[in-house]
Amino acid sequence: MRDTLTISIAGLAVVMEISQLPDTKQAELAARYCDFDGWSPPDAVHLGLRMRAGDPYVEWHNGQPLPLHTWRRRGRILVASPTEWGWYDSATQQASLVLRPAGDPENFLRVLFGWLALAQGGLLLHACGVICDGDGYVFVGPSGAGKSTVAGLSAGATVLSDDLVLVERRADGYWVHGVPFRGSGWTAPRVNAAAPLRALLSLVQAPEHKVASLPKAEGVARLVGSTPFVTTTVDGARAAIGNAVALQADTPVQELKFRKDRMFWDVIRAAAAP
């Protein structure tokens, strides 16, 4: 079995040291993240993974939402859930994660890439991402707003995810990237693809299709409201707001009112036309 597995998204890389995990877990992770197993730059984060039996790190009862806690202490970002406990130190680019036997690194990786994107001027968004005709479209909204519906109604386009996408800031603008983290189900897309960002759309289900402008402050608020994991600390919230302000200035957030048929794409294309 291999000793390490690298996950690379938008030039951000995490090298996972998996040799201390059971062979079955190593094989599972290698299969899950193979499409994102890429080059490891010198500034990659090195994440040590171990598995240890014991009581849950966080109390949780079946039927309740899975708790995931993040906070900062002594310069490190700490992450805890019932079956995972870990930390990330941005000064050293080192991280550590201990799993209970039923644990999985995916939630920790979500948090980690959220902070990595933030540090580079981008955002990891709770959103649906779609590449259509070579352009990237990001659909934000709370659970139940219709992100999975949009993904399901985008036949012929490349659906990056119905749950999380990474928006990268480049010198020439913003790009949207797929991430290897599952959405509403185990079969949700994990597409390693990217495209220049064309539109940011905030979803509202309605009887008719319509794209409408939003006040700048409202657009920023909807972006920050769709930025998980990093806003639980003061510095993370401040950075998320700053990145959202810059993103809103480049690609203003619009409101998409839509019903459950794919004709909303015609309205989006018309609104995005030069």
SULWO-V213970 format. One line per field, one symbol per residue. ss: DSSP state (H for helix, E for strand, C for the rest). A space follows every 10 residues. Layout:
ss=???
This chain:
ss=CCCEEEEEEC CEEEEEECCC CCHHHHHHHH HHCHHHCCCC CCCCEEEEEE ECCCCCCCCC CCCCCCCEEE EEECCEEEEE ECCEEEEEEC CCCEEEEEEC CCCCCHHHHH HHHHHHHHHC CCEEEEEEEE EECCEEEEEE CCCCCCHHHH HHCCCCCEEE ECCEEEEEEE CCEEEEECCC CCCCCCCCCC CCCEEEEEEE EEEEECCCCE EEECCHHHHH HHHHHCCCCC CCCHHHHHHH HHHHHHHHHH CCEEEEEECC CCCHHHHHHH HHCC
